[in-house]
Every structure is written in C-alpha cells, then in structure tokens.
Amino acid sequence: CGHSCPNEHRYHVCEMVQVDVWAAVTTFVALLLLALLKIHLHKPDLSSPLNQARRKLRALQVQERKLDTMDTFVEVSKLRRAMGKLEMHIEKLEREEVHKESQDMRNYIPQAKAALSVLLVALFWSSAVVVFPFSLGFPFTWILSLPGHPGNTIGIFAWISICNVFIDYLCPNFE
C-alpha cells in the first residue's frame, strides 16, 4: 500500500484504488482558496461609518430604556430626536452602501468559481482523478466517471462536485 507509479501523477492508495494526486490536490486547493477569498471578502468592516452609526443608535436605545419617561421627559425627548436623526443618517449610509456593493468584488465570486471550474475541467479533462474497483461504485459508476472514462473512475466533473460539497461544509456561505 502507498506507492507512486513512475512517470505518472498516480498514487496507489492500496492495490485497489489509485489517485491522480496532481489533479485531486490542484482542484481541491484551487476551490478552497476561492472559498477562503469569499469568506475574507464577506467579513464585516466594523470601522465603517454605517456600523459606527448603528452601534451609536443601539447605545442611545439602551440609554432610552433606562430612563423613566415621566420623570425625565425632556431627556427622553432629546434622545428620541437624536435617534431619529441617526436613523435617517443610517438610511442614507445604507443607500450609499448598496451603490458601493454593486461595484464590490464579492459580486464576481460566482463567475470566478465558474471560470475556475471550466479551467480545471479543461486542464484535467483526460485525467481520471480516482480509479477504483467497479463494485465499489455500483450502480453510480457511470455518473462518477464522466467525461467518458471507464466505469470504475471518478472524473473531473464528479471530483469538482465532491470538492465543492466538502468545501461548502467546511466554509459556510455568507450570501
């Protein structure tokens, strides 16, 4: 168990299963890096004016709840006016952020993922990523073997799908 074939990127996991390490690792790492980029781009900017205004509004709301309306009517009125102004400011900032988001790099992640998948398929089209005994995959061997490899293989389409499912499990979506 566990030896490499000369002049190939195949690794024999044991007598029955062979893995094209180059195709398997390259595909997984490329898709994982794209998912990590997506996570990085979806981190909220806590120092943005919008988030600062929202924190200030929450603080004013907490302060208002602490005051007794009957005894401190003037203070409560001032707080409510300040909160109203802040809410209008937040709405303005949200409209500006929606415009800014339309030009954001996050919007290009789905296109980048599709382009990366096409590139990986073109690169590893003729490569069977995993070769295993026919009986291990029965009755789904024909689905896994696309594009046109023997029935006891996992082709690049199925490998990309498997990698995407695993990466989506590891790195949840922030849509």
PyRosetta script that sets phi, psi and omega in degrees:
from pyrosetta import init, pose_from_sequence

init()
pose = pose_from_sequence("CGHSCPNEHRYHVCEMVQVDVWAAVTTFVALLLLALLKIHLHKPDLSSPLNQARRKLRALQVQERKLDTMDTFVEVSKLRRAMGKLEMHIEKLEREEVHKESQDMRNYIPQAKAALSVLLVALFWSSAVVVFPFSLGFPFTWILSLPGHPGNTIGIFAWISICNVFIDYLCPNFE")
pose.set_psi(1, 143.8)
pose.set_omega(1, 171.5)
pose.set_phi(2, 77.4)
pose.set_psi(2, 58.9)
pose.set_omega(2, 175.8)
pose.set_phi(3, -134.7)
pose.set_psi(3, 157.2)
pose.set_omega(3, -178.4)
pose.set_phi(4, -95.5)
pose.set_psi(4, 152.3)
pose.set_omega(4, 173.5)
pose.set_phi(5, -90.9)
pose.set_psi(5, 140.5)
pose.set_omega(5, 176.7)
pose.set_phi(6, -68.3)
pose.set_psi(6, 146.9)
pose.set_omega(6, 176.1)
pose.set_phi(7, 62.4)
pose.set_psi(7, 17.6)
pose.set_omega(7, 178.1)
pose.set_phi(8, -139.7)
pose.set_psi(8, 165.4)
pose.set_omega(8, 175.4)
pose.set_phi(9, -97.9)
pose.set_psi(9, 17.6)
pose.set_omega(9, -178.3)
pose.set_phi(10, -86.4)
pose.set_psi(10, 141.5)
pose.set_omega(10, 177.4)
pose.set_phi(11, -125.3)
pose.set_psi(11, 125.0)
pose.set_omega(11, 179.1)
pose.set_phi(12, -83.9)
pose.set_psi(12, 109.8)
pose.set_omega(12, 178.1)
pose.set_phi(13, -67.8)
pose.set_psi(13, -43.4)
pose.set_omega(13, 170.1)
pose.set_phi(14, -156.3)
pose.set_psi(14, -170.3)
pose.set_omega(14, -175.9)
pose.set_phi(15, -60.0)
pose.set_psi(15, -24.2)
pose.set_omega(15, -171.8)
pose.set_phi(16, -100.3)
pose.set_psi(16, -24.9)
pose.set_omega(16, -172.4)
pose.set_phi(17, -122.5)
pose.set_psi(17, 131.6)
pose.set_omega(17, 175.7)
pose.set_phi(18, -120.6)
pose.set_psi(18, 142.6)
pose.set_omega(18, -179.6)
pose.set_phi(19, -125.3)
pose.set_psi(19, 132.4)
pose.set_omega(19, 171.3)
pose.set_phi(20, -82.6)
pose.set_psi(20, 95.5)
pose.set_omega(20, -172.1)
pose.set_phi(21, -60.3)
pose.set_psi(21, -43.5)
pose.set_omega(21, -178.3)
pose.set_phi(22, -58.2)
pose.set_psi(22, -49.4)
pose.set_omega(22, -179.4)
pose.set_phi(23, -67.2)
pose.set_psi(23, -44.1)
pose.set_omega(23, -176.8)
pose.set_phi(24, -64.8)
pose.set_psi(24, -50.1)
pose.set_omega(24, -175.8)
pose.set_phi(25, -71.2)
pose.set_psi(25, -42.9)
pose.set_omega(25, 180.0)
pose.set_phi(26, -59.9)
pose.set_psi(26, -45.7)
pose.set_omega(26, 179.9)
pose.set_phi(27, -62.9)
pose.set_psi(27, -48.5)
pose.set_omega(27, -177.8)
pose.set_phi(28, -63.2)
pose.set_psi(28, -47.0)
pose.set_omega(28, -177.8)
pose.set_phi(29, -64.7)
pose.set_psi(29, -41.9)
pose.set_omega(29, -179.8)
pose.set_phi(30, -62.5)
pose.set_psi(30, -44.9)
pose.set_omega(30, 179.4)
pose.set_phi(31, -68.9)
pose.set_psi(31, -35.6)
pose.set_omega(31, 177.5)
pose.set_phi(32, -65.9)
pose.set_psi(32, -42.9)
pose.set_omega(32, 178.4)
pose.set_phi(33, -62.1)
pose.set_psi(33, -38.6)
pose.set_omega(33, 177.2)
pose.set_phi(34, -65.2)
pose.set_psi(34, -39.9)
pose.set_omega(34, 177.9)
pose.set_phi(35, -65.5)
pose.set_psi(35, -39.7)
pose.set_omega(35, 178.5)
pose.set_phi(36, -67.1)
pose.set_psi(36, -36.2)
pose.set_omega(36, 175.0)
pose.set_phi(37, -62.7)
pose.set_psi(37, -41.2)
pose.set_omega(37, 178.2)
pose.set_phi(38, -61.5)
pose.set_psi(38, -43.3)
pose.set_omega(38, 178.1)
pose.set_phi(39, -63.1)
pose.set_psi(39, -44.0)
pose.set_omega(39, -179.6)
pose.set_phi(40, -61.4)
pose.set_psi(40, -40.3)
pose.set_omega(40, -178.8)
pose.set_phi(41, -73.2)
pose.set_psi(41, -21.4)
pose.set_omega(41, -178.9)
pose.set_phi(42, -92.0)
pose.set_psi(42, 1.6)
pose.set_omega(42, 176.9)
pose.set_phi(43, -66.9)
pose.set_psi(43, 132.7)
pose.set_omega(43, 178.6)
pose.set_phi(44, -71.0)
pose.set_psi(44, 144.5)
pose.set_omega(44, 177.2)
pose.set_phi(45, -89.6)
pose.set_psi(45, 100.4)
pose.set_omega(45, -175.0)
pose.set_phi(46, -69.0)
pose.set_psi(46, -19.3)
pose.set_omega(46, -178.6)
pose.set_phi(47, -94.4)
pose.set_psi(47, 4.0)
pose.set_omega(47, -179.2)
pose.set_phi(48, -68.1)
pose.set_psi(48, 151.7)
pose.set_omega(48, 179.2)
pose.set_phi(49, -57.8)
pose.set_psi(49, -34.3)
pose.set_omega(49, 179.8)
pose.set_phi(50, -65.0)
pose.set_psi(50, -47.8)
pose.set_omega(50, 179.9)
pose.set_phi(51, -66.4)
pose.set_psi(51, -35.6)
pose.set_omega(51, 176.8)
pose.set_phi(52, -64.9)
pose.set_psi(52, -41.5)
pose.set_omega(52, 179.0)
pose.set_phi(53, -65.6)
pose.set_psi(53, -39.7)
pose.set_omega(53, 178.4)
pose.set_phi(54, -64.2)
pose.set_psi(54, -41.1)
pose.set_omega(54, 178.1)
pose.set_phi(55, -64.2)
pose.set_psi(55, -39.4)
pose.set_omega(55, 179.2)
pose.set_phi(56, -64.9)
pose.set_psi(56, -40.5)
pose.set_omega(56, 178.0)
pose.set_phi(57, -63.1)
pose.set_psi(57, -43.3)
pose.set_omega(57, 178.4)
pose.set_phi(58, -61.9)
pose.set_psi(58, -39.7)
pose.set_omega(58, 179.1)
pose.set_phi(59, -64.2)
pose.set_psi(59, -40.5)
pose.set_omega(59, 177.8)
pose.set_phi(60, -65.8)
pose.set_psi(60, -38.3)
pose.set_omega(60, 178.2)
pose.set_phi(61, -64.6)
pose.set_psi(61, -40.7)
pose.set_omega(61, 177.3)
pose.set_phi(62, -63.9)
pose.set_psi(62, -43.0)
pose.set_omega(62, -179.9)
pose.set_phi(63, -63.5)
pose.set_psi(63, -38.7)
pose.set_omega(63, 179.2)
pose.set_phi(64, -64.7)
pose.set_psi(64, -40.4)
pose.set_omega(64, -179.8)
pose.set_phi(65, -64.0)
pose.set_psi(65, -30.2)
pose.set_omega(65, -178.8)
pose.set_phi(66, -74.2)
pose.set_psi(66, -24.9)
pose.set_omega(66, -176.7)
pose.set_phi(67, -84.1)
pose.set_psi(67, 147.0)
pose.set_omega(67, 176.0)
pose.set_phi(68, -89.9)
pose.set_psi(68, 122.7)
pose.set_omega(68, -174.1)
pose.set_phi(69, -62.2)
pose.set_psi(69, -37.1)
pose.set_omega(69, -176.1)
pose.set_phi(70, -70.7)
pose.set_psi(70, -44.0)
pose.set_omega(70, -175.3)
pose.set_phi(71, -79.6)
pose.set_psi(71, -33.9)
pose.set_omega(71, -174.1)
pose.set_phi(72, -122.4)
pose.set_psi(72, 52.9)
pose.set_omega(72, -176.6)
pose.set_phi(73, -58.7)
pose.set_psi(73, -41.0)
pose.set_omega(73, -177.3)
pose.set_phi(74, -65.7)
pose.set_psi(74, -45.0)
pose.set_omega(74, 179.5)
pose.set_phi(75, -63.3)
pose.set_psi(75, -42.6)
pose.set_omega(75, 179.0)
pose.set_phi(76, -63.0)
pose.set_psi(76, -41.0)
pose.set_omega(76, 178.5)
pose.set_phi(77, -62.7)
pose.set_psi(77, -43.2)
pose.set_omega(77, 178.3)
pose.set_phi(78, -62.8)
pose.set_psi(78, -42.2)
pose.set_omega(78, 178.7)
pose.set_phi(79, -62.3)
pose.set_psi(79, -44.2)
pose.set_omega(79, -178.8)
pose.set_phi(80, -64.8)
pose.set_psi(80, -38.4)
pose.set_omega(80, 176.6)
pose.set_phi(81, -64.9)
pose.set_psi(81, -42.9)
pose.set_omega(81, 178.3)
pose.set_phi(82, -63.0)
pose.set_psi(82, -40.3)
pose.set_omega(82, 179.0)
pose.set_phi(83, -65.7)
pose.set_psi(83, -38.9)
pose.set_omega(83, 177.8)
pose.set_phi(84, -62.2)
pose.set_psi(84, -44.2)
pose.set_omega(84, 177.7)
pose.set_phi(85, -63.4)
pose.set_psi(85, -42.2)
pose.set_omega(85, -179.6)
pose.set_phi(86, -65.7)
pose.set_psi(86, -38.6)
pose.set_omega(86, 177.6)
pose.set_phi(87, -63.6)
pose.set_psi(87, -39.7)
pose.set_omega(87, 177.2)
pose.set_phi(88, -66.1)
pose.set_psi(88, -38.6)
pose.set_omega(88, 177.4)
pose.set_phi(89, -63.9)
pose.set_psi(89, -41.2)
pose.set_omega(89, 178.7)
pose.set_phi(90, -63.6)
pose.set_psi(90, -42.6)
pose.set_omega(90, 178.0)
pose.set_phi(91, -60.4)
pose.set_psi(91, -41.0)
pose.set_omega(91, 177.8)
pose.set_phi(92, -63.2)
pose.set_psi(92, -45.2)
pose.set_omega(92, 179.5)
pose.set_phi(93, -63.9)
pose.set_psi(93, -37.8)
pose.set_omega(93, 178.3)
pose.set_phi(94, -64.2)
pose.set_psi(94, -40.0)
pose.set_omega(94, 177.5)
pose.set_phi(95, -63.6)
pose.set_psi(95, -41.1)
pose.set_omega(95, 178.3)
pose.set_phi(96, -65.2)
pose.set_psi(96, -38.2)
pose.set_omega(96, -179.2)
pose.set_phi(97, -68.6)
pose.set_psi(97, -36.1)
pose.set_omega(97, 177.4)
pose.set_phi(98, -61.6)
pose.set_psi(98, -42.2)
pose.set_omega(98, 177.5)
pose.set_phi(99, -64.7)
pose.set_psi(99, -41.4)
pose.set_omega(99, -179.6)
pose.set_phi(100, -67.7)
pose.set_psi(100, -37.0)
pose.set_omega(100, -179.3)
pose.set_phi(101, -65.3)
pose.set_psi(101, -30.1)
pose.set_omega(101, -179.7)
pose.set_phi(102, -65.4)
pose.set_psi(102, -21.7)
pose.set_omega(102, 178.3)
pose.set_phi(103, -102.9)
pose.set_psi(103, 10.2)
pose.set_omega(103, -174.4)
pose.set_phi(104, -78.4)
pose.set_psi(104, 151.1)
pose.set_omega(104, -179.8)
pose.set_phi(105, -67.7)
pose.set_psi(105, -22.8)
pose.set_omega(105, -179.9)
pose.set_phi(106, -59.8)
pose.set_psi(106, -28.1)
pose.set_omega(106, -177.9)
pose.set_phi(107, -69.7)
pose.set_psi(107, -15.9)
pose.set_omega(107, -177.1)
pose.set_phi(108, -96.5)
pose.set_psi(108, -0.9)
pose.set_omega(108, -179.6)
pose.set_phi(109, -61.5)
pose.set_psi(109, -46.4)
pose.set_omega(109, 179.0)
pose.set_phi(110, -60.3)
pose.set_psi(110, -39.4)
pose.set_omega(110, 178.0)
pose.set_phi(111, -67.7)
pose.set_psi(111, -37.8)
pose.set_omega(111, 178.5)
pose.set_phi(112, -65.4)
pose.set_psi(112, -39.2)
pose.set_omega(112, 179.4)
pose.set_phi(113, -65.5)
pose.set_psi(113, -42.0)
pose.set_omega(113, 178.0)
pose.set_phi(114, -65.0)
pose.set_psi(114, -43.5)
pose.set_omega(114, 179.6)
pose.set_phi(115, -64.4)
pose.set_psi(115, -40.4)
pose.set_omega(115, 178.1)
pose.set_phi(116, -64.0)
pose.set_psi(116, -41.5)
pose.set_omega(116, 178.2)
pose.set_phi(117, -63.0)
pose.set_psi(117, -42.1)
pose.set_omega(117, 178.1)
pose.set_phi(118, -63.0)
pose.set_psi(118, -43.1)
pose.set_omega(118, 178.7)
pose.set_phi(119, -62.0)
pose.set_psi(119, -43.6)
pose.set_omega(119, 179.7)
pose.set_phi(120, -66.0)
pose.set_psi(120, -39.2)
pose.set_omega(120, 177.7)
pose.set_phi(121, -64.2)
pose.set_psi(121, -43.1)
pose.set_omega(121, 179.4)
pose.set_phi(122, -65.0)
pose.set_psi(122, -38.4)
pose.set_omega(122, -177.7)
pose.set_phi(123, -70.2)
pose.set_psi(123, -40.3)
pose.set_omega(123, -174.5)
pose.set_phi(124, -114.6)
pose.set_psi(124, 27.3)
pose.set_omega(124, -178.2)
pose.set_phi(125, -55.4)
pose.set_psi(125, -47.1)
pose.set_omega(125, -174.3)
pose.set_phi(126, -87.7)
pose.set_psi(126, 2.8)
pose.set_omega(126, -175.1)
pose.set_phi(127, -99.4)
pose.set_psi(127, 127.2)
pose.set_omega(127, 170.3)
pose.set_phi(128, -85.5)
pose.set_psi(128, 115.2)
pose.set_omega(128, -173.0)
pose.set_phi(129, -67.2)
pose.set_psi(129, -44.7)
pose.set_omega(129, 179.4)
pose.set_phi(130, -131.8)
pose.set_psi(130, 135.3)
pose.set_omega(130, 175.1)
pose.set_phi(131, -116.8)
pose.set_psi(131, 128.8)
pose.set_omega(131, -176.6)
pose.set_phi(132, -142.6)
pose.set_psi(132, 166.1)
pose.set_omega(132, 177.8)
pose.set_phi(133, -61.7)
pose.set_psi(133, 142.8)
pose.set_omega(133, -177.2)
pose.set_phi(134, -55.7)
pose.set_psi(134, -36.5)
pose.set_omega(134, -175.8)
pose.set_phi(135, -68.0)
pose.set_psi(135, -22.9)
pose.set_omega(135, 179.9)
pose.set_phi(136, -70.5)
pose.set_psi(136, -29.7)
pose.set_omega(136, -176.5)
pose.set_phi(137, -105.7)
pose.set_psi(137, -1.4)
pose.set_omega(137, -177.2)
pose.set_phi(138, -63.0)
pose.set_psi(138, 136.0)
pose.set_omega(138, 5.8)
pose.set_phi(139, -97.1)
pose.set_psi(139, 11.2)
pose.set_omega(139, -173.9)
pose.set_phi(140, -100.7)
pose.set_psi(140, 13.9)
pose.set_omega(140, -174.8)
pose.set_phi(141, -63.8)
pose.set_psi(141, -32.2)
pose.set_omega(141, -178.6)
pose.set_phi(142, -69.1)
pose.set_psi(142, -31.2)
pose.set_omega(142, 177.8)
pose.set_phi(143, -71.4)
pose.set_psi(143, -44.8)
pose.set_omega(143, -176.9)
pose.set_phi(144, -68.0)
pose.set_psi(144, -27.5)
pose.set_omega(144, -172.9)
pose.set_phi(145, -85.4)
pose.set_psi(145, -4.6)
pose.set_omega(145, 179.0)
pose.set_phi(146, -54.1)
pose.set_psi(146, 139.1)
pose.set_omega(146, 12.1)
pose.set_phi(147, -99.9)
pose.set_psi(147, 86.9)
pose.set_omega(147, 170.8)
pose.set_phi(148, 81.0)
pose.set_psi(148, 21.4)
pose.set_omega(148, 174.9)
pose.set_phi(149, -85.2)
pose.set_psi(149, 168.2)
pose.set_omega(149, 176.7)
pose.set_phi(150, -58.3)
pose.set_psi(150, 160.9)
pose.set_omega(150, -174.9)
pose.set_phi(151, -66.0)
pose.set_psi(151, -8.6)
pose.set_omega(151, -178.0)
pose.set_phi(152, -107.8)
pose.set_psi(152, 35.6)
pose.set_omega(152, -178.1)
pose.set_phi(153, -132.4)
pose.set_psi(153, 163.4)
pose.set_omega(153, 168.3)
pose.set_phi(154, -111.8)
pose.set_psi(154, 116.6)
pose.set_omega(154, -179.8)
pose.set_phi(155, -83.3)
pose.set_psi(155, -179.8)
pose.set_omega(155, -174.7)
pose.set_phi(156, -68.0)
pose.set_psi(156, -34.6)
pose.set_omega(156, 178.5)
pose.set_phi(157, -61.3)
pose.set_psi(157, -50.1)
pose.set_omega(157, -179.7)
pose.set_phi(158, -65.5)
pose.set_psi(158, -37.5)
pose.set_omega(158, -179.7)
pose.set_phi(159, -65.3)
pose.set_psi(159, -41.4)
pose.set_omega(159, 177.0)
pose.set_phi(160, -62.6)
pose.set_psi(160, -41.2)
pose.set_omega(160, 178.4)
pose.set_phi(161, -64.4)
pose.set_psi(161, -43.6)
pose.set_omega(161, 178.4)
pose.set_phi(162, -62.1)
pose.set_psi(162, -45.1)
pose.set_omega(162, 179.2)
pose.set_phi(163, -61.8)
pose.set_psi(163, -43.0)
pose.set_omega(163, 180.0)
pose.set_phi(164, -63.2)
pose.set_psi(164, -41.1)
pose.set_omega(164, 178.2)
pose.set_phi(165, -63.8)
pose.set_psi(165, -44.9)
pose.set_omega(165, -179.5)
pose.set_phi(166, -65.3)
pose.set_psi(166, -42.9)
pose.set_omega(166, -179.9)
pose.set_phi(167, -68.9)
pose.set_psi(167, -38.3)
pose.set_omega(167, 175.7)
pose.set_phi(168, -62.8)
pose.set_psi(168, -32.7)
pose.set_omega(168, 175.6)
pose.set_phi(169, -69.3)
pose.set_psi(169, -42.5)
pose.set_omega(169, -179.9)
pose.set_phi(170, -71.7)
pose.set_psi(170, -39.7)
pose.set_omega(170, -174.8)
pose.set_phi(171, -122.1)
pose.set_psi(171, 92.1)
pose.set_omega(171, -177.0)
pose.set_phi(172, -61.7)
pose.set_psi(172, 153.7)
pose.set_omega(172, -179.3)
pose.set_phi(173, -72.4)
pose.set_psi(173, 149.3)
pose.set_omega(173, 177.6)
pose.set_phi(174, -118.8)
pose.set_psi(174, 38.8)
pose.set_omega(174, -176.6)
pose.set_phi(175, -83.2)
pose.dump_pdb("model.pdb")
